[in-house]
Amino acid sequence: MTAPAQPRFVVQELGPKDFCVFDTATGLSRYPCFTRRGAQEIADRKNAEHAAKEER
């Protein structure tokens, strides 16, 4: 049985109203946001873009 694929971009909480998108492949935090929802939308978009690149 194989483990489910982990997303490359995940939301990281840095403070009470401080979130960013963490790239698990490079170890870099990018795209700072004030809301978790905003950071999650960016992470979802970046994961979709990354998946589309891998399919090519």
VENDATA-V997934 format. One record per pair of residues at least 12 apart in sequence whose C-alpha atoms are under 10 Angstrom apart, sorted by the first residue. I is the first residue (numbers start at 1). J is the second residue. D is the distance in Angstrom with one decimal. If there is no record, write none. Layout:
# VENDATA-V997934
((I;J;D) (I;J;D))
This chain:
# VENDATA-V997934
((6;24;9.4) (7;23;9.1) (7;24;8.2) (7;25;9.8) (7;43;8.8) (7;44;8.8) (7;46;9.7) (7;47;6.6) (7;48;9.6) (7;50;9.6) (7;51;9.5) (8;21;9.9) (8;22;8.2) (8;23;5.9) (8;24;5.4) (8;25;6.4) (8;26;9.3) (8;43;8.6) (8;44;9.7) (8;46;8.5) (8;47;6.4) (8;48;10.0) (8;50;8.1) (8;51;9.5) (9;21;6.2) (9;22;5.6) (9;23;4.7) (9;24;6.2) (9;25;8.3) (9;27;10.0) (9;28;9.9) (9;29;9.3) (9;30;9.7) (9;40;9.2) (9;42;8.8) (9;43;5.3) (9;44;7.6) (9;45;9.2) (9;46;6.8) (9;47;6.0) (9;48;9.8) (9;50;9.2) (10;22;5.3) (10;23;6.7) (10;24;7.4) (10;29;9.4) (10;39;8.6) (10;40;7.5) (10;42;9.3) (10;43;5.9) (10;44;8.4) (10;46;9.6) (10;47;8.8) (11;23;9.0) (11;29;9.1) (11;30;9.8) (11;31;9.9) (11;32;9.9) (11;33;9.9) (11;36;7.4) (11;37;9.3) (11;38;9.6) (11;39;6.1) (11;40;6.1) (11;41;9.5) (11;42;8.9) (11;43;6.7) (11;44;9.6) (12;29;8.0) (12;30;9.7) (12;32;9.6) (12;36;8.7) (12;39;8.5) (12;40;9.5) (13;32;9.9) (13;33;9.7) (13;34;9.9) (13;35;9.5) (13;36;7.8) (13;39;9.5) (14;32;9.6) (15;34;9.5) (16;34;8.9) (16;35;9.3) (16;36;10.0) (17;33;8.1) (17;34;5.2) (17;35;6.2) (17;36;8.0) (18;32;7.2) (18;33;6.2) (18;34;5.2) (18;35;7.0) (18;36;8.1) (18;39;9.6) (19;31;8.4) (19;32;5.8) (19;33;5.2) (19;34;6.0) (19;35;6.5) (19;36;6.0) (19;37;9.3) (19;38;8.6) (19;39;6.4) (19;40;9.2) (20;32;4.3) (20;33;5.8) (20;34;8.5) (20;35;9.0) (20;36;8.2) (20;38;9.1) (20;39;5.9) (20;40;8.8) (20;42;9.2) (20;43;9.0) (21;33;8.4) (21;36;9.6) (21;38;9.7) (21;39;6.0) (21;40;7.7) (21;41;9.7) (21;42;7.3) (21;43;6.0) (21;44;9.8) (21;46;9.3) (22;39;9.7) (22;43;8.3) (23;43;9.0) (23;46;9.6) (23;47;9.8) (30;43;10.0) (31;43;9.0))
